[in-house]
Amino acid sequence: AYRLDFILHTEYFVLNLYKDFLRNKGYDVDDNRENILDLFKMLDTDQRNFFEDIYEQIIEILAEYIDELKKEPSYYHNKFFKNEKSIGLVRNHFKRHFSFFEVI
């Protein structure tokens, strides 16, 4: 089985997790328009790797978690990623790796 076959199901999860990484790096993407504009400016420069690095961290840790879940015979991506409780489980897993994560 392809290890990253879950990615097509994760848009909401990645965005949810991304926000925590950005907050931890000092960007308030909820209320600070200047911070959001600064991030957009970074996309237009050679600082694009800032975003790629965060994305790669998210995908690697998510893959690690999904590898564990796949051991359960009843697991399948579509069911997991559409369950509203799953984001809490994922955030709890990220909390083990990064202290700045809050569990919902």
N, CA, C and O atoms as a DFTB+ gen file, in Angstrom:
416 C
 N C O
     1  1       0.842      -1.196       0.000
     2  2       0.000       0.000       0.000
     3  2       0.882       1.253       0.000
     4  3       1.949       1.286       0.613
     5  1       0.423       2.234      -0.676
     6  2       1.143       3.493      -0.772
     7  2       0.994       4.255       0.540
     8  3      -0.129       4.490       0.987
     9  1       2.091       4.641       1.160
    10  2       2.079       5.236       2.501
    11  2       1.339       6.567       2.557
    12  3       0.714       6.876       3.572
    13  1       1.394       7.350       1.507
    14  2       0.779       8.671       1.526
    15  2      -0.572       8.706       0.797
    16  3      -1.014       9.767       0.355
    17  1      -1.215       7.559       0.676
    18  2      -2.491       7.499      -0.041
    19  2      -3.626       8.226       0.682
    20  3      -4.714       8.364       0.123
    21  1      -3.400       8.683       1.884
    22  2      -4.413       9.401       2.651
    23  2      -4.500      10.886       2.291
    24  3      -5.486      11.541       2.628
    25  1      -3.485      11.425       1.614
    26  2      -3.371      12.871       1.396
    27  2      -4.604      13.464       0.708
    28  3      -5.011      14.580       1.031
    29  1      -5.186      12.750      -0.211
    30  2      -6.358      13.273      -0.921
    31  2      -7.528      13.566       0.011
    32  3      -8.441      14.301      -0.367
    33  1      -7.521      13.019       1.197
    34  2      -8.631      13.174       2.139
    35  2      -8.372      14.230       3.213
    36  3      -9.216      14.431       4.086
    37  1      -7.226      14.906       3.169
    38  2      -6.779      15.658       4.344
    39  2      -6.846      17.182       4.276
    40  3      -6.301      17.838       5.163
    41  1      -7.488      17.778       3.267
    42  2      -7.403      19.234       3.133
    43  2      -7.749      19.955       4.430
    44  3      -6.984      20.799       4.898
    45  1      -8.887      19.629       5.004
    46  2      -9.332      20.291       6.234
    47  2      -8.321      20.075       7.355
    48  3      -8.004      21.004       8.097
    49  1      -7.827      18.873       7.476
    50  2      -6.894      18.546       8.542
    51  2      -5.592      19.328       8.394
    52  3      -5.086      19.886       9.368
    53  1      -5.055      19.369       7.184
    54  2      -3.792      20.075       6.948
    55  2      -3.954      21.563       7.261
    56  3      -3.092      22.156       7.910
    57  1      -5.042      22.162       6.810
    58  2      -5.276      23.581       7.098
    59  2      -5.408      23.823       8.595
    60  3      -4.868      24.797       9.119
    61  1      -6.113      22.953       9.272
    62  2      -6.296      23.072      10.719
    63  2      -4.943      23.014      11.431
    64  3      -4.684      23.809      12.335
    65  1      -4.093      22.092      11.033
    66  2      -2.783      21.913      11.658
    67  2      -1.822      23.040      11.267
    68  3      -1.018      23.494      12.082
    69  1      -1.916      23.477      10.028
    70  2      -1.057      24.550       9.519
    71  2      -1.186      25.805      10.372
    72  3      -0.198      26.469      10.686
    73  1      -2.414      26.110      10.737
    74  2      -2.696      27.312      11.517
    75  2      -1.893      27.318      12.821
    76  3      -1.402      28.367      13.238
    77  1      -1.759      26.168      13.459
    78  2      -0.985      26.077      14.700
    79  2       0.496      26.332      14.455
    80  3       1.152      27.016      15.240
    81  1       1.017      25.785      13.371
    82  2       2.427      26.017      13.036
    83  2       2.672      27.502      12.783
    84  3       3.666      28.060      13.248
    85  1       1.761      28.141      12.041
    86  2       1.926      29.572      11.751
    87  2       1.839      30.397      13.027
    88  3       2.633      31.315      13.232
    89  1       0.878      30.073      13.881
    90  2       0.762      30.789      15.165
    91  2       2.038      30.640      15.971
    92  3       2.521      31.606      16.562
    93  1       2.585      29.434      15.999
    94  2       3.809      29.177      16.755
    95  2       4.987      29.985      16.219
    96  3       5.908      30.316      16.966
    97  1       4.957      30.300      14.933
    98  2       6.029      31.093      14.326
    99  2       5.722      32.591      14.385
   100  3       6.423      33.398      13.774
   101  1       4.664      32.958      15.126
   102  2       4.370      34.362      15.363
   103  2       3.384      35.004      14.410
   104  3       3.239      36.226      14.408
   105  1       2.704      34.211      13.602
   106  2       1.736      34.761      12.653
   107  2       0.310      34.525      13.159
   108  3      -0.108      33.386      13.368
   109  1      -0.417      35.611      13.347
   110  2      -1.818      35.523      13.759
   111  2      -2.671      35.564      12.494
   112  3      -2.933      36.633      11.944
   113  1      -3.096      34.396      12.046
   114  2      -3.850      34.331      10.792
   115  2      -5.350      34.472      11.011
   116  3      -6.121      34.430      10.052
   117  1      -5.765      34.634      12.242
   118  2      -7.181      34.838      12.526
   119  2      -7.555      36.310      12.497
   120  3      -8.570      36.685      11.909
   121  1      -6.740      37.145      13.127
   122  2      -7.141      38.529      13.349
   123  2      -6.180      39.588      12.824
   124  3      -6.493      40.777      12.884
   125  1      -5.036      39.195      12.320
   126  2      -4.034      40.185      11.942
   127  2      -3.841      40.209      10.420
   128  3      -3.158      39.360       9.849
   129  1      -4.450      41.185       9.799
   130  2      -4.384      41.312       8.341
   131  2      -2.940      41.474       7.856
   132  3      -2.569      40.917       6.823
   133  1      -2.139      42.219       8.582
   134  2      -0.731      42.421       8.200
   135  2       0.028      41.093       8.175
   136  3       0.826      40.844       7.272
   137  1      -0.225      40.251       9.167
   138  2       0.430      38.934       9.199
   139  2       0.042      38.106       7.980
   140  3       0.884      37.434       7.383
   141  1      -1.215      38.155       7.619
   142  2      -1.686      37.398       6.457
   143  2      -1.031      37.936       5.184
   144  3      -0.584      37.160       4.340
   145  1      -0.974      39.245       5.047
   146  2      -0.328      39.841       3.873
   147  2       1.160      39.498       3.820
   148  3       1.706      39.239       2.748
   149  1       1.809      39.499       4.981
   150  2       3.230      39.110       5.034
   151  2       3.423      37.681       4.533
   152  3       4.370      37.400       3.799
   153  1       2.534      36.787       4.928
   154  2       2.624      35.396       4.474
   155  2       2.432      35.298       2.964
   156  3       3.139      34.544       2.295
   157  1       1.483      36.054       2.427
   158  2       1.285      36.056       0.970
   159  2       2.514      36.587       0.243
   160  3       2.884      36.074      -0.812
   161  1       3.139      37.604       0.800
   162  2       4.352      38.150       0.186
   163  2       5.459      37.091       0.158
   164  3       6.231      37.011      -0.797
   165  1       5.525      36.281       1.219
   166  2       6.539      35.224       1.275
   167  2       6.329      34.210       0.153
   168  3       7.293      33.656      -0.378
   169  1       5.074      33.970      -0.205
   170  2       4.787      33.026      -1.289
   171  2       5.344      33.513      -2.623
   172  3       5.698      32.710      -3.486
   173  1       5.417      34.820      -2.783
   174  2       5.903      35.404      -4.033
   175  2       7.419      35.561      -4.071
   176  3       7.965      36.065      -5.053
   177  1       8.095      35.139      -3.024
   178  2       9.546      35.286      -2.991
   179  2      10.195      33.909      -2.886
   180  3       9.531      32.882      -3.019
   181  1      11.481      33.909      -2.650
   182  2      12.184      32.635      -2.499
   183  2      11.989      32.043      -1.102
   184  3      12.663      31.077      -0.743
   185  1      11.081      32.605      -0.316
   186  2      10.802      32.075       1.025
   187  2       9.707      31.011       1.009
   188  3       9.177      30.624       2.051
   189  1       9.384      30.553      -0.184
   190  2       8.333      29.541      -0.324
   191  2       8.644      28.285       0.496
   192  3       7.728      27.597       0.947
   193  1       9.931      27.986       0.688
   194  2      10.298      26.784       1.453
   195  2       9.805      26.844       2.898
   196  3       9.674      25.801       3.539
   197  1       9.531      28.023       3.422
   198  2       8.930      28.171       4.757
   199  2       7.644      27.352       4.826
   200  3       7.411      26.630       5.796
   201  1       6.810      27.468       3.791
   202  2       5.532      26.765       3.741
   203  2       5.718      25.274       3.446
   204  3       5.026      24.423       4.003
   205  1       6.654      24.987       2.569
   206  2       6.929      23.597       2.212
   207  2       7.451      22.814       3.410
   208  3       7.081      21.656       3.605
   209  1       8.303      23.436       4.207
   210  2       8.839      22.769       5.400
   211  2       7.725      22.414       6.388
   212  3       7.705      21.318       6.950
   213  1       6.803      23.354       6.589
   214  2       5.682      23.091       7.500
   215  2       4.824      21.956       6.939
   216  3       4.445      21.036       7.663
   217  1       4.524      22.033       5.652
   218  2       3.693      21.007       5.017
   219  2       4.341      19.629       5.155
   220  3       3.664      18.654       5.482
   221  1       5.633      19.548       4.910
   222  2       6.326      18.262       5.017
   223  2       6.285      17.713       6.441
   224  3       6.127      16.507       6.633
   225  1       6.425      18.586       7.441
   226  2       6.327      18.136       8.831
   227  2       4.928      17.588       9.115
   228  3       4.777      16.535       9.735
   229  1       3.918      18.308       8.658
   230  2       2.541      17.875       8.887
   231  2       2.298      16.519       8.243
   232  3       1.769      15.611       8.884
   233  1       2.678      16.379       6.993
   234  2       2.421      15.126       6.268
   235  2       3.183      13.964       6.901
   236  3       2.640      12.865       7.018
   237  1       4.416      14.187       7.305
   238  2       5.201      13.097       7.900
   239  2       4.575      12.616       9.201
   240  3       4.467      11.410       9.424
   241  1       4.168      13.527      10.051
   242  2       3.592      13.129      11.339
   243  2       2.198      12.541      11.137
   244  3       1.803      11.611      11.841
   245  1       1.471      13.075      10.192
   246  2       0.159      12.515       9.868
   247  2       0.320      11.099       9.309
   248  3      -0.457      10.208       9.651
   249  1       1.313      10.891       8.463
   250  2       1.574       9.558       7.901
   251  2       1.919       8.564       9.009
   252  3       1.472       7.417       8.988
   253  1       2.706       9.009       9.958
   254  2       3.073       8.167      11.101
   255  2       1.806       7.729      11.854
   256  3       1.662       6.563      12.220
   257  1       0.904       8.673      12.075
   258  2      -0.336       8.380      12.788
   259  2      -1.239       7.451      11.973
   260  3      -1.802       6.497      12.510
   261  1      -1.372       7.730      10.690
   262  2      -2.222       6.905       9.825
   263  2      -1.652       5.491       9.708
   264  3      -2.414       4.527       9.633
   265  1      -0.325       5.353       9.692
   266  2       0.288       4.017       9.672
   267  2      -0.221       3.177      10.840
   268  3      -0.508       1.991      10.683
   269  1      -0.330       3.799      12.008
   270  2      -0.848       3.089      13.191
   271  2      -2.317       2.737      13.006
   272  3      -2.732       1.619      13.313
   273  1      -3.103       3.680      12.508
   274  2      -4.537       3.443      12.325
   275  2      -4.816       2.344      11.308
   276  3      -5.781       1.593      11.450
   277  1      -3.968       2.248      10.278
   278  2      -4.163       1.251       9.222
   279  2      -4.056      -0.184       9.755
   280  3      -4.496      -1.125       9.095
   281  1      -3.486      -0.344      10.919
   282  2      -3.366      -1.673      11.513
   283  2      -4.722      -2.205      11.970
   284  3      -4.898      -3.411      12.144
   285  1      -5.678      -1.298      12.164
   286  2      -7.030      -1.697      12.549
   287  2      -7.765      -2.202      11.305
   288  3      -7.795      -1.513      10.285
   289  1      -8.357      -3.393      11.380
   290  2      -9.019      -3.942      10.185
   291  2     -10.194      -3.093       9.682
   292  3     -10.519      -3.144       8.496
   293  1     -10.823      -2.329      10.546
   294  2     -11.995      -1.543      10.134
   295  2     -11.642      -0.140       9.639
   296  3     -12.529       0.630       9.271
   297  1     -10.349       0.194       9.628
   298  2      -9.942       1.543       9.224
   299  2     -10.019       1.716       7.716
   300  3      -9.593       0.842       6.960
   301  1     -10.562       2.843       7.285
   302  2     -10.368       3.297       5.911
   303  2     -10.424       4.821       5.895
   304  3     -11.142       5.432       6.687
   305  1      -9.670       5.422       4.996
   306  2      -9.447       6.867       4.987
   307  2     -10.745       7.680       4.976
   308  3     -10.933       8.583       5.790
   309  1     -11.619       7.348       4.055
   310  2     -12.828       8.147       3.887
   311  2     -13.628       8.231       5.186
   312  3     -14.101       9.303       5.561
   313  1     -13.773       7.122       5.855
   314  2     -14.515       7.088       7.122
   315  2     -13.798       7.937       8.182
   316  3     -14.440       8.736       8.865
   317  1     -12.496       7.776       8.324
   318  2     -11.742       8.485       9.349
   319  2     -11.778       9.993       9.128
   320  3     -12.065      10.745      10.059
   321  1     -11.492      10.440       7.918
   322  2     -11.371      11.867       7.662
   323  2     -12.720      12.590       7.580
   324  3     -12.763      13.819       7.528
   325  1     -13.807      11.839       7.569
   326  2     -15.133      12.481       7.594
   327  2     -15.746      12.447       8.993
   328  3     -16.826      12.997       9.206
   329  1     -15.080      11.818       9.932
   330  2     -15.574      11.751      11.305
   331  2     -15.135      13.014      12.048
   332  3     -13.945      13.326      12.097
   333  1     -16.088      13.732      12.621
   334  2     -15.761      15.002      13.280
   335  2     -14.858      14.830      14.498
   336  3     -14.222      15.795      14.921
   337  1     -14.784      13.646      15.067
   338  2     -13.913      13.412      16.226
   339  2     -12.459      13.194      15.817
   340  3     -11.555      13.297      16.646
   341  1     -12.239      12.898      14.562
   342  2     -10.891      12.548      14.098
   343  2      -9.899      13.690      14.232
   344  3      -8.734      13.450      14.547
   345  1     -10.327      14.934      14.000
   346  2      -9.378      16.044      14.091
   347  2      -8.830      16.159      15.514
   348  3      -7.662      16.502      15.702
   349  1      -9.655      15.877      16.506
   350  2      -9.182      15.882      17.891
   351  2      -8.135      14.805      18.123
   352  3      -7.141      15.038      18.811
   353  1      -8.353      13.638      17.559
   354  2      -7.383      12.534      17.688
   355  2      -6.058      12.909      17.023
   356  3      -4.982      12.662      17.567
   357  1      -6.158      13.503      15.850
   358  2      -4.952      13.911      15.118
   359  2      -4.217      14.999      15.887
   360  3      -2.995      14.942      16.030
   361  1      -4.947      15.981      16.377
   362  2      -4.317      17.075      17.138
   363  2      -3.647      16.536      18.406
   364  3      -2.582      17.012      18.800
   365  1      -4.267      15.555      19.032
   366  2      -3.674      14.932      20.214
   367  2      -2.347      14.260      19.845
   368  3      -1.378      14.340      20.601
   369  1      -2.306      13.605      18.693
   370  2      -1.057      12.982      18.226
   371  2       0.013      14.050      17.975
   372  3       1.173      13.855      18.336
   373  1      -0.365      15.174      17.360
   374  2       0.588      16.250      17.107
   375  2       1.082      16.867      18.412
   376  3       2.228      17.307      18.498
   377  1       0.241      16.898      19.402
   378  2       0.620      17.445      20.720
   379  2       1.796      16.650      21.308
   380  3       2.615      17.209      22.038
   381  1       1.880      15.378      20.998
   382  2       2.994      14.543      21.484
   383  2       4.321      14.976      20.861
   384  3       5.386      14.763      21.441
   385  1       4.248      15.582      19.678
   386  2       5.449      16.015      18.961
   387  2       5.773      17.487      19.163
   388  3       6.940      17.881      19.160
   389  1       4.736      18.298      19.340
   390  2       4.911      19.745      19.414
   391  2       4.089      20.291      20.579
   392  3       2.867      20.143      20.600
   393  1       4.738      20.904      21.520
   394  2       4.049      21.400      22.717
   395  2       3.079      22.536      22.433
   396  3       2.195      22.806      23.246
   397  1       3.225      23.208      21.293
   398  2       2.364      24.353      20.998
   399  2       0.968      23.951      20.522
   400  3       0.110      24.814      20.338
   401  1       0.734      22.671      20.324
   402  2      -0.597      22.229      19.902
   403  2      -1.530      22.139      21.088
   404  3      -1.164      21.664      22.163
   405  1      -2.750      22.609      20.863
   406  2      -3.802      22.458      21.870
   407  2      -4.761      21.405      21.346
   408  3      -5.078      21.367      20.157
   409  1      -5.217      20.555      22.247
   410  2      -6.178      19.533      21.864
   411  2      -7.570      20.135      22.011
   412  3      -7.901      20.721      23.042
   413  1      -8.368      19.984      20.979
   414  2      -9.723      20.553      20.989
   415  2     -10.661      19.657      21.780
   416  3     -11.847      19.962      21.906
